[in-house]
């Protein structure tokens, strides 16, 4: 399998919230949370300033 890692484009930042929502583990039998759950400060830490942290 070949893949390439590249820097995120400025037009792609909006999709990070979609990825964050899809990454939430939802056990079988549990109601799916509303998408607005990703606006919680505890979750926004994963997308806020994405790509701007020093390595």
Predicted model as a PDB file, atoms N, CA, C, CB and O in Angstrom, pLDDT in the B-factor column:
MODEL        1                                                                  
ATOM      1  N   UNK A   1       0.838  -1.169   0.000  1.00 90.00           N  
ATOM      2  CA  UNK A   1       0.000   0.000   0.000  1.00 90.00           C  
ATOM      3  C   UNK A   1       0.886   1.236   0.000  1.00 90.00           C  
ATOM      4  CB  UNK A   1      -0.955  -0.004   1.207  1.00 90.00           C  
ATOM      5  O   UNK A   1       1.772   1.373   0.843  1.00 90.00           O  
ATOM      6  N   UNK A   2       0.649   2.112  -0.923  1.00 94.00           N  
ATOM      7  CA  UNK A   2       1.399   3.352  -1.005  1.00 94.00           C  
ATOM      8  C   UNK A   2       0.556   4.501  -0.494  1.00 94.00           C  
ATOM      9  CB  UNK A   2       1.856   3.619  -2.439  1.00 94.00           C  
ATOM     10  O   UNK A   2      -0.638   4.572  -0.785  1.00 94.00           O  
ATOM     11  N   UNK A   3       1.150   5.386   0.250  1.00 94.00           N  
ATOM     12  CA  UNK A   3       0.453   6.577   0.707  1.00 94.00           C  
ATOM     13  C   UNK A   3       1.454   7.706   0.844  1.00 94.00           C  
ATOM     14  CB  UNK A   3      -0.280   6.321   2.046  1.00 94.00           C  
ATOM     15  O   UNK A   3       2.664   7.488   0.901  1.00 94.00           O  
ATOM     16  N   UNK A   4       0.927   8.901   0.895  1.00 93.00           N  
ATOM     17  CA  UNK A   4       1.767  10.086   1.002  1.00 93.00           C  
ATOM     18  C   UNK A   4       1.205  10.974   2.102  1.00 93.00           C  
ATOM     19  CB  UNK A   4       1.843  10.852  -0.354  1.00 93.00           C  
ATOM     20  O   UNK A   4       0.001  11.227   2.139  1.00 93.00           O  
ATOM     21  N   UNK A   5       2.057  11.444   2.989  1.00 91.00           N  
ATOM     22  CA  UNK A   5       1.649  12.370   4.033  1.00 91.00           C  
ATOM     23  C   UNK A   5       2.049  13.765   3.570  1.00 91.00           C  
ATOM     24  CB  UNK A   5       2.300  12.008   5.423  1.00 91.00           C  
ATOM     25  O   UNK A   5       3.188  14.004   3.169  1.00 91.00           O  
ATOM     26  N   UNK A   6       1.093  14.674   3.635  1.00 89.00           N  
ATOM     27  CA  UNK A   6       1.362  16.044   3.203  1.00 89.00           C  
ATOM     28  C   UNK A   6       0.758  17.013   4.188  1.00 89.00           C  
ATOM     29  CB  UNK A   6       0.810  16.301   1.791  1.00 89.00           C  
ATOM     30  O   UNK A   6      -0.042  16.623   5.039  1.00 89.00           O  
ATOM     31  N   UNK A   7       1.127  18.254   4.084  1.00 86.00           N  
ATOM     32  CA  UNK A   7       0.553  19.282   4.940  1.00 86.00           C  
ATOM     33  C   UNK A   7      -0.902  19.506   4.549  1.00 86.00           C  
ATOM     34  CB  UNK A   7       1.359  20.601   4.840  1.00 86.00           C  
ATOM     35  O   UNK A   7      -1.283  19.381   3.385  1.00 86.00           O  
ATOM     36  N   UNK A   8      -1.700  19.839   5.558  1.00 87.00           N  
ATOM     37  CA  UNK A   8      -3.107  20.116   5.314  1.00 87.00           C  
ATOM     38  C   UNK A   8      -3.237  21.459   4.588  1.00 87.00           C  
ATOM     39  CB  UNK A   8      -3.909  20.123   6.648  1.00 87.00           C  
ATOM     40  O   UNK A   8      -2.508  22.409   4.873  1.00 87.00           O  
ATOM     41  N   UNK A   9      -4.168  21.514   3.659  1.00 90.00           N  
ATOM     42  CA  UNK A   9      -4.418  22.755   2.929  1.00 90.00           C  
ATOM     43  C   UNK A   9      -5.392  23.615   3.734  1.00 90.00           C  
ATOM     44  CB  UNK A   9      -4.983  22.462   1.500  1.00 90.00           C  
ATOM     45  O   UNK A   9      -6.211  23.088   4.487  1.00 90.00           O  
ATOM     46  N   UNK A  10      -5.306  24.901   3.581  1.00 86.00           N  
ATOM     47  CA  UNK A  10      -6.179  25.802   4.336  1.00 86.00           C  
ATOM     48  C   UNK A  10      -7.654  25.544   4.030  1.00 86.00           C  
ATOM     49  CB  UNK A  10      -5.830  27.258   4.023  1.00 86.00           C  
ATOM     50  O   UNK A  10      -8.513  25.820   4.867  1.00 86.00           O  
ATOM     51  N   UNK A  11      -7.952  25.032   2.871  1.00 91.00           N  
ATOM     52  CA  UNK A  11      -9.341  24.748   2.500  1.00 91.00           C  
ATOM     53  C   UNK A  11      -9.850  23.449   3.127  1.00 91.00           C  
ATOM     54  CB  UNK A  11      -9.470  24.671   0.982  1.00 91.00           C  
ATOM     55  O   UNK A  11     -11.033  23.133   3.001  1.00 91.00           O  
ATOM     56  N   UNK A  12      -8.989  22.699   3.794  1.00 90.00           N  
ATOM     57  CA  UNK A  12      -9.362  21.409   4.356  1.00 90.00           C  
ATOM     58  C   UNK A  12      -9.616  21.439   5.871  1.00 90.00           C  
ATOM     59  CB  UNK A  12      -8.287  20.414   4.054  1.00 90.00           C  
ATOM     60  O   UNK A  12     -10.042  20.434   6.440  1.00 90.00           O  
ATOM     61  N   UNK A  13      -9.366  22.556   6.514  1.00 89.00           N  
ATOM     62  CA  UNK A  13      -9.516  22.618   7.969  1.00 89.00           C  
ATOM     63  C   UNK A  13     -10.941  22.336   8.432  1.00 89.00           C  
ATOM     64  CB  UNK A  13      -9.085  23.973   8.469  1.00 89.00           C  
ATOM     65  O   UNK A  13     -11.129  21.752   9.499  1.00 89.00           O  
ATOM     66  N   UNK A  14     -11.929  22.727   7.674  1.00 88.00           N  
ATOM     67  CA  UNK A  14     -13.319  22.506   8.074  1.00 88.00           C  
ATOM     68  C   UNK A  14     -13.654  21.022   8.228  1.00 88.00           C  
ATOM     69  CB  UNK A  14     -14.253  23.137   7.059  1.00 88.00           C  
ATOM     70  O   UNK A  14     -14.517  20.658   9.027  1.00 88.00           O  
ATOM     71  N   UNK A  15     -12.989  20.188   7.483  1.00 94.00           N  
ATOM     72  CA  UNK A  15     -13.289  18.752   7.538  1.00 94.00           C  
ATOM     73  C   UNK A  15     -12.747  18.094   8.815  1.00 94.00           C  
ATOM     74  CB  UNK A  15     -12.707  18.052   6.311  1.00 94.00           C  
ATOM     75  O   UNK A  15     -13.123  16.967   9.137  1.00 94.00           O  
ATOM     76  N   UNK A  16     -11.872  18.790   9.535  1.00 94.00           N  
ATOM     77  CA  UNK A  16     -11.343  18.220  10.774  1.00 94.00           C  
ATOM     78  C   UNK A  16     -12.451  17.943  11.781  1.00 94.00           C  
ATOM     79  CB  UNK A  16     -10.309  19.157  11.386  1.00 94.00           C  
ATOM     80  O   UNK A  16     -12.394  16.945  12.500  1.00 94.00           O  
ATOM     81  N   UNK A  17     -13.458  18.809  11.844  1.00 95.00           N  
ATOM     82  CA  UNK A  17     -14.576  18.568  12.754  1.00 95.00           C  
ATOM     83  C   UNK A  17     -15.368  17.339  12.340  1.00 95.00           C  
ATOM     84  CB  UNK A  17     -15.492  19.785  12.806  1.00 95.00           C  
ATOM     85  O   UNK A  17     -15.869  16.607  13.193  1.00 95.00           O  
ATOM     86  N   UNK A  18     -15.484  17.109  11.052  1.00 95.00           N  
ATOM     87  CA  UNK A  18     -16.162  15.892  10.580  1.00 95.00           C  
ATOM     88  C   UNK A  18     -15.375  14.650  10.999  1.00 95.00           C  
ATOM     89  CB  UNK A  18     -16.332  15.922   9.036  1.00 95.00           C  
ATOM     90  O   UNK A  18     -15.957  13.667  11.460  1.00 95.00           O  
ATOM     91  N   UNK A  19     -14.069  14.698  10.841  1.00 94.00           N  
ATOM     92  CA  UNK A  19     -13.219  13.575  11.256  1.00 94.00           C  
ATOM     93  C   UNK A  19     -13.325  13.355  12.764  1.00 94.00           C  
ATOM     94  CB  UNK A  19     -11.745  13.828  10.854  1.00 94.00           C  
ATOM     95  O   UNK A  19     -13.391  12.216  13.227  1.00 94.00           O  
ATOM     96  N   UNK A  20     -13.342  14.444  13.524  1.00 95.00           N  
ATOM     97  CA  UNK A  20     -13.457  14.341  14.977  1.00 95.00           C  
ATOM     98  C   UNK A  20     -14.756  13.651  15.368  1.00 95.00           C  
ATOM     99  CB  UNK A  20     -13.382  15.730  15.623  1.00 95.00           C  
ATOM    100  O   UNK A  20     -14.757  12.778  16.236  1.00 95.00           O  
ATOM    101  N   UNK A  21     -15.846  14.028  14.743  1.00 96.00           N  
ATOM    102  CA  UNK A  21     -17.137  13.409  15.056  1.00 96.00           C  
ATOM    103  C   UNK A  21     -17.118  11.918  14.712  1.00 96.00           C  
ATOM    104  CB  UNK A  21     -18.276  14.119  14.290  1.00 96.00           C  
ATOM    105  O   UNK A  21     -17.604  11.095  15.488  1.00 96.00           O  
ATOM    106  N   UNK A  22     -16.568  11.577  13.574  1.00 96.00           N  
ATOM    107  CA  UNK A  22     -16.522  10.175  13.153  1.00 96.00           C  
ATOM    108  C   UNK A  22     -15.628   9.337  14.066  1.00 96.00           C  
ATOM    109  CB  UNK A  22     -16.030  10.074  11.712  1.00 96.00           C  
ATOM    110  O   UNK A  22     -15.789   8.119  14.137  1.00 96.00           O  
ATOM    111  N   UNK A  23     -14.692   9.971  14.760  1.00 95.00           N  
ATOM    112  CA  UNK A  23     -13.761   9.251  15.626  1.00 95.00           C  
ATOM    113  C   UNK A  23     -14.348   8.940  16.999  1.00 95.00           C  
ATOM    114  CB  UNK A  23     -12.495  10.052  15.790  1.00 95.00           C  
ATOM    115  O   UNK A  23     -13.740   8.203  17.775  1.00 95.00           O  
ATOM    116  N   UNK A  24     -15.513   9.486  17.308  1.00 94.00           N  
ATOM    117  CA  UNK A  24     -16.126   9.232  18.611  1.00 94.00           C  
ATOM    118  C   UNK A  24     -16.607   7.782  18.672  1.00 94.00           C  
ATOM    119  CB  UNK A  24     -17.306  10.215  18.872  1.00 94.00           C  
ATOM    120  O   UNK A  24     -17.362   7.324  17.815  1.00 94.00           O  
ATOM    121  N   UNK A  25     -16.153   7.079  19.698  1.00 95.00           N  
ATOM    122  CA  UNK A  25     -16.588   5.685  19.877  1.00 95.00           C  
ATOM    123  C   UNK A  25     -17.999   5.674  20.437  1.00 95.00           C  
ATOM    124  CB  UNK A  25     -15.618   4.905  20.821  1.00 95.00           C  
ATOM    125  O   UNK A  25     -18.277   6.304  21.458  1.00 95.00           O  
ATOM    126  N   UNK A  26     -18.881   4.961  19.769  1.00 96.00           N  
ATOM    127  CA  UNK A  26     -20.265   4.836  20.208  1.00 96.00           C  
ATOM    128  C   UNK A  26     -20.559   3.345  20.355  1.00 96.00           C  
ATOM    129  CB  UNK A  26     -21.262   5.527  19.198  1.00 96.00           C  
ATOM    130  O   UNK A  26     -20.710   2.630  19.364  1.00 96.00           O  
ATOM    131  N   UNK A  27     -20.639   2.889  21.600  1.00 96.00           N  
ATOM    132  CA  UNK A  27     -20.905   1.465  21.820  1.00 96.00           C  
ATOM    133  C   UNK A  27     -22.258   1.050  21.244  1.00 96.00           C  
ATOM    134  CB  UNK A  27     -20.856   1.143  23.314  1.00 96.00           C  
ATOM    135  O   UNK A  27     -23.177   1.862  21.132  1.00 96.00           O  
ATOM    136  N   UNK A  28     -22.361  -0.209  20.886  1.00 96.00           N  
ATOM    137  CA  UNK A  28     -23.616  -0.732  20.356  1.00 96.00           C  
ATOM    138  C   UNK A  28     -24.734  -0.542  21.380  1.00 96.00           C  
ATOM    139  CB  UNK A  28     -23.471  -2.226  19.980  1.00 96.00           C  
ATOM    140  O   UNK A  28     -24.552  -0.804  22.569  1.00 96.00           O  
ATOM    141  N   UNK A  29     -25.873  -0.090  20.910  1.00 97.00           N  
ATOM    142  CA  UNK A  29     -27.022   0.111  21.779  1.00 97.00           C  
ATOM    143  C   UNK A  29     -27.105   1.483  22.413  1.00 97.00           C  
ATOM    144  CB  UNK A  29     -27.009  -0.900  22.839  1.00 97.00           C  
ATOM    145  O   UNK A  29     -28.080   1.795  23.097  1.00 97.00           O  
ATOM    146  N   UNK A  30     -26.086   2.310  22.192  1.00 96.00           N  
ATOM    147  CA  UNK A  30     -26.074   3.665  22.745  1.00 96.00           C  
ATOM    148  C   UNK A  30     -26.522   4.632  21.651  1.00 96.00           C  
ATOM    149  CB  UNK A  30     -24.651   4.047  23.290  1.00 96.00           C  
ATOM    150  O   UNK A  30     -26.133   4.500  20.490  1.00 96.00           O  
ATOM    151  N   UNK A  31     -27.343   5.602  22.040  1.00 97.00           N  
ATOM    152  CA  UNK A  31     -27.802   6.598  21.066  1.00 97.00           C  
ATOM    153  C   UNK A  31     -26.629   7.403  20.523  1.00 97.00           C  
ATOM    154  CB  UNK A  31     -28.839   7.539  21.702  1.00 97.00           C  
ATOM    155  O   UNK A  31     -25.701   7.742  21.257  1.00 97.00           O  
ATOM    156  N   UNK A  32     -26.682   7.699  19.248  1.00 96.00           N  
ATOM    157  CA  UNK A  32     -25.653   8.507  18.597  1.00 96.00           C  
ATOM    158  C   UNK A  32     -25.777   9.938  19.112  1.00 96.00           C  
ATOM    159  CB  UNK A  32     -25.786   8.454  17.033  1.00 96.00           C  
ATOM    160  O   UNK A  32     -26.873  10.499  19.120  1.00 96.00           O  
ATOM    161  N   UNK A  33     -24.654  10.539  19.544  1.00 96.00           N  
ATOM    162  CA  UNK A  33     -24.733  11.906  20.048  1.00 96.00           C  
ATOM    163  C   UNK A  33     -24.964  12.899  18.902  1.00 96.00           C  
ATOM    164  CB  UNK A  33     -23.449  12.267  20.816  1.00 96.00           C  
ATOM    165  O   UNK A  33     -24.640  12.605  17.752  1.00 96.00           O  
ATOM    166  N   UNK A  34     -25.516  14.058  19.213  1.00 97.00           N  
ATOM    167  CA  UNK A  34     -25.695  15.061  18.163  1.00 97.00           C  
ATOM    168  C   UNK A  34     -24.329  15.566  17.698  1.00 97.00           C  
ATOM    169  CB  UNK A  34     -26.572  16.243  18.669  1.00 97.00           C  
ATOM    170  O   UNK A  34     -23.362  15.555  18.460  1.00 97.00           O  
ATOM    171  N   UNK A  35     -24.261  15.998  16.469  1.00 96.00           N  
ATOM    172  CA  UNK A  35     -22.973  16.478  15.943  1.00 96.00           C  
ATOM    173  C   UNK A  35     -22.440  17.666  16.739  1.00 96.00           C  
ATOM    174  CB  UNK A  35     -23.116  16.867  14.472  1.00 96.00           C  
ATOM    175  O   UNK A  35     -21.235  17.915  16.762  1.00 96.00           O  
ATOM    176  N   UNK A  36     -23.337  18.392  17.383  1.00 96.00           N  
ATOM    177  CA  UNK A  36     -22.918  19.558  18.172  1.00 96.00           C  
ATOM    178  C   UNK A  36     -22.009  19.180  19.341  1.00 96.00           C  
ATOM    179  CB  UNK A  36     -24.139  20.294  18.698  1.00 96.00           C  
ATOM    180  O   UNK A  36     -21.395  20.057  19.948  1.00 96.00           O  
ATOM    181  N   UNK A  37     -21.913  17.897  19.666  1.00 96.00           N  
ATOM    182  CA  UNK A  37     -21.052  17.465  20.764  1.00 96.00           C  
ATOM    183  C   UNK A  37     -19.590  17.844  20.501  1.00 96.00           C  
ATOM    184  CB  UNK A  37     -21.177  15.946  20.971  1.00 96.00           C  
ATOM    185  O   UNK A  37     -18.821  18.047  21.441  1.00 96.00           O  
ATOM    186  N   UNK A  38     -19.216  17.937  19.243  1.00 95.00           N  
ATOM    187  CA  UNK A  38     -17.820  18.256  18.927  1.00 95.00           C  
ATOM    188  C   UNK A  38     -17.456  19.694  19.260  1.00 95.00           C  
ATOM    189  CB  UNK A  38     -17.549  17.997  17.464  1.00 95.00           C  
ATOM    190  O   UNK A  38     -16.278  20.053  19.251  1.00 95.00           O  
ATOM    191  N   UNK A  39     -18.453  20.520  19.552  1.00 95.00           N  
ATOM    192  CA  UNK A  39     -18.184  21.909  19.929  1.00 95.00           C  
ATOM    193  C   UNK A  39     -17.753  22.023  21.386  1.00 95.00           C  
ATOM    194  CB  UNK A  39     -19.419  22.769  19.685  1.00 95.00           C  
ATOM    195  O   UNK A  39     -17.358  23.099  21.833  1.00 95.00           O  
ATOM    196  N   UNK A  40     -17.825  20.924  22.127  1.00 95.00           N  
ATOM    197  CA  UNK A  40     -17.383  20.880  23.515  1.00 95.00           C  
ATOM    198  C   UNK A  40     -15.889  21.220  23.569  1.00 95.00           C  
ATOM    199  CB  UNK A  40     -17.663  19.479  24.149  1.00 95.00           C  
ATOM    200  O   UNK A  40     -15.100  20.703  22.777  1.00 95.00           O  
ATOM    201  N   UNK A  41     -15.511  22.089  24.506  1.00 95.00           N  
ATOM    202  CA  UNK A  41     -14.101  22.498  24.625  1.00 95.00           C  
ATOM    203  C   UNK A  41     -13.160  21.317  24.817  1.00 95.00           C  
ATOM    204  CB  UNK A  41     -13.937  23.461  25.782  1.00 95.00           C  
ATOM    205  O   UNK A  41     -12.021  21.348  24.351  1.00 95.00           O  
ATOM    206  N   UNK A  42     -13.632  20.268  25.505  1.00 94.00           N  
ATOM    207  CA  UNK A  42     -12.787  19.092  25.719  1.00 94.00           C  
ATOM    208  C   UNK A  42     -12.474  18.357  24.419  1.00 94.00           C  
ATOM    209  CB  UNK A  42     -13.460  18.142  26.689  1.00 94.00           C  
ATOM    210  O   UNK A  42     -11.471  17.648  24.340  1.00 94.00           O  
ATOM    211  N   UNK A  43     -13.307  18.514  23.413  1.00 94.00           N  
ATOM    212  CA  UNK A  43     -13.058  17.884  22.114  1.00 94.00           C  
ATOM    213  C   UNK A  43     -12.411  18.845  21.122  1.00 94.00           C  
ATOM    214  CB  UNK A  43     -14.358  17.351  21.535  1.00 94.00           C  
ATOM    215  O   UNK A  43     -11.624  18.421  20.275  1.00 94.00           O  
ATOM    216  N   UNK A  44     -12.729  20.116  21.217  1.00 93.00           N  
ATOM    217  CA  UNK A  44     -12.156  21.084  20.287  1.00 93.00           C  
ATOM    218  C   UNK A  44     -10.651  21.222  20.426  1.00 93.00           C  
ATOM    219  CB  UNK A  44     -12.798  22.420  20.487  1.00 93.00           C  
ATOM    220  O   UNK A  44      -9.987  21.731  19.523  1.00 93.00           O  
ATOM    221  N   UNK A  45     -10.110  20.773  21.547  1.00 92.00           N  
ATOM    222  CA  UNK A  45      -8.664  20.812  21.732  1.00 92.00           C  
ATOM    223  C   UNK A  45      -7.945  20.024  20.626  1.00 92.00           C  
ATOM    224  CB  UNK A  45      -8.293  20.251  23.116  1.00 92.00           C  
ATOM    225  O   UNK A  45      -6.784  20.296  20.320  1.00 92.00           O  
ATOM    226  N   UNK A  46      -8.640  19.052  20.035  1.00 90.00           N  
ATOM    227  CA  UNK A  46      -8.028  18.229  18.990  1.00 90.00           C  
ATOM    228  C   UNK A  46      -7.972  18.907  17.623  1.00 90.00           C  
ATOM    229  CB  UNK A  46      -8.779  16.942  18.868  1.00 90.00           C  
ATOM    230  O   UNK A  46      -7.183  18.503  16.768  1.00 90.00           O  
ATOM    231  N   UNK A  47      -8.789  19.921  17.408  1.00 90.00           N  
ATOM    232  CA  UNK A  47      -8.791  20.584  16.105  1.00 90.00           C  
ATOM    233  C   UNK A  47      -8.342  22.039  16.177  1.00 90.00           C  
ATOM    234  CB  UNK A  47     -10.167  20.514  15.501  1.00 90.00           C  
ATOM    235  O   UNK A  47      -7.921  22.612  15.173  1.00 90.00           O  
ATOM    236  N   UNK A  48      -8.433  22.641  17.376  1.00 89.00           N  
ATOM    237  CA  UNK A  48      -8.017  24.036  17.522  1.00 89.00           C  
ATOM    238  C   UNK A  48      -6.519  24.151  17.256  1.00 89.00           C  
ATOM    239  CB  UNK A  48      -8.365  24.575  18.940  1.00 89.00           C  
ATOM    240  O   UNK A  48      -5.721  23.387  17.799  1.00 89.00           O  
ATOM    241  N   UNK A  49      -6.157  25.092  16.434  1.00 85.00           N  
ATOM    242  CA  UNK A  49      -4.751  25.338  16.085  1.00 85.00           C  
ATOM    243  C   UNK A  49      -4.070  24.133  15.461  1.00 85.00           C  
ATOM    244  CB  UNK A  49      -3.986  25.755  17.309  1.00 85.00           C  
ATOM    245  O   UNK A  49      -2.850  23.994  15.549  1.00 85.00           O  
ATOM    246  N   UNK A  50      -4.854  23.255  14.827  1.00 84.00           N  
ATOM    247  CA  UNK A  50      -4.286  22.070  14.187  1.00 84.00           C  
ATOM    248  C   UNK A  50      -3.199  22.470  13.193  1.00 84.00           C  
ATOM    249  CB  UNK A  50      -5.387  21.257  13.479  1.00 84.00           C  
ATOM    250  O   UNK A  50      -3.412  23.343  12.352  1.00 84.00           O  
ATOM    251  N   UNK A  51      -2.075  21.851  13.288  1.00 76.00           N  
ATOM    252  CA  UNK A  51      -0.980  22.109  12.363  1.00 76.00           C  
ATOM    253  C   UNK A  51      -0.114  23.296  12.733  1.00 76.00           C  
ATOM    254  CB  UNK A  51      -1.521  22.317  11.010  1.00 76.00           C  
ATOM    255  O   UNK A  51       0.878  23.567  12.056  1.00 76.00           O  
ATOM    256  N   UNK A  52      -0.462  24.011  13.791  1.00 78.00           N  
ATOM    257  CA  UNK A  52       0.307  25.182  14.185  1.00 78.00           C  
ATOM    258  C   UNK A  52       1.208  24.942  15.393  1.00 78.00           C  
ATOM    259  CB  UNK A  52      -0.623  26.313  14.476  1.00 78.00           C  
ATOM    260  O   UNK A  52       1.964  25.825  15.799  1.00 78.00           O  
ATOM    261  N   UNK A  53       1.121  23.747  15.961  1.00 70.00           N  
ATOM    262  CA  UNK A  53       1.982  23.449  17.098  1.00 70.00           C  
ATOM    263  C   UNK A  53       3.389  23.125  16.621  1.00 70.00           C  
ATOM    264  CB  UNK A  53       1.413  22.283  17.920  1.00 70.00           C  
ATOM    265  O   UNK A  53       3.587  22.565  15.543  1.00 70.00           O  
ATOM    266  N   UNK A  54       4.355  23.489  17.443  1.00 70.00           N  
ATOM    267  CA  UNK A  54       5.736  23.157  17.088  1.00 70.00           C  
ATOM    268  C   UNK A  54       5.956  21.673  17.262  1.00 70.00           C  
ATOM    269  CB  UNK A  54       6.741  23.956  17.945  1.00 70.00           C  
ATOM    270  O   UNK A  54       5.387  21.057  18.163  1.00 70.00           O  
ATOM    271  N   UNK A  55       6.766  21.101  16.418  1.00 62.00           N  
ATOM    272  CA  UNK A  55       7.057  19.670  16.478  1.00 62.00           C  
ATOM    273  C   UNK A  55       8.083  19.371  17.511  1.00 62.00           C  
ATOM    274  CB  UNK A  55       7.519  19.158  15.148  1.00 62.00           C  
ATOM    275  O   UNK A  55       8.451  18.212  17.698  1.00 62.00           O  
TER     276      UNK A  55                                                      
ENDMDL                                                                          
END                                                                             
